Amino acid sequence: MGLGERLDAVRAEASGRGVTVVVDLHGKPVDLAFTREALSLRPDDLAAVIRDLAAEAATAAVTEARSILADVVPSDLLPS
């Protein structure tokens, strides 16, 4: 698999309060799942949980992509 394909395949997941969010490398949600716990939340609270989990998953996705890039780019050239 080439570098572009490896980066395109990056997915990261975060879960909490009955919500699971999966995002791609760009932080775009690609999957969203709810349990009964999540469905009992007020709409504003549910939206906040989704936003927070998406941000957490996006951070993990960038970390994974950084690891992939470290295979081909010297670490001193990668932003910290």
N, C-alpha and C positions, 0 to 999 in steps of 0.2 A: 504494500500500500504506500503510495507517495505521500509527501508532506501535506499537500492540499487535501487529500482524502482523509488523512489522519486528523487534520484540524476540523474538517467538515463533520467528522464522526464524533467530535467532543460533545458529551452530554454530562450534565451534573444534576443531582437531585438533592432536595432538602425537604424535610418533613417536620410537622409539628401541629398540635391542636387539631388533628384530624385532617390535615391538608398535606398533600404531597405535590410538589412542583418540580418539573424537569425542564431545564433550559438548555439551549445550545450555546455555542461559544460566544455568541453576541448577546446573550442574556434573554433571548426570545423564548417565551414558554412554548414547549413542544408537547407537554403532557401535564394534565392537572387532574388530581383525584381527591375526592372528599369521602370522609366517613360520616356516620350519623353525628359524631361529635362536632364536626365542622358545620354541619347543616343546622345545628342548634345555636350557632353564633349569630349575633346581630350583623346585618349587612356591612356596616362600617368596620366592625371588628374582623369579619371575614376578609374584607378587602385589605385591611392592614396586615393580617397574617399572610395573605398571598403575596403582597408587596415585599414583606420582610423575607419570606422564604425564597422568593425569586432573586432578591439581592444576594442572599447567602449562597444560593446555587450558582449564580453568575460569578461570584468570587471563586468558587470551587472550579468552575469551568475555565476561567482564566488561568488559574494555577495549573490545571491539567494541560492546557495549551502551552503554557510556559515550559512545562516539563518536556513536551514534544519538541518545542523549538530548541531546547537546550541540547538536543541530540545533534543539531546541525549548525547552531549559532553559538559562538563562544559566549560564555556567561557574562563576561564583562561588557558585551554589546547589548545584552538584554536589559530593558529598564527594570528598576527595582520596585 
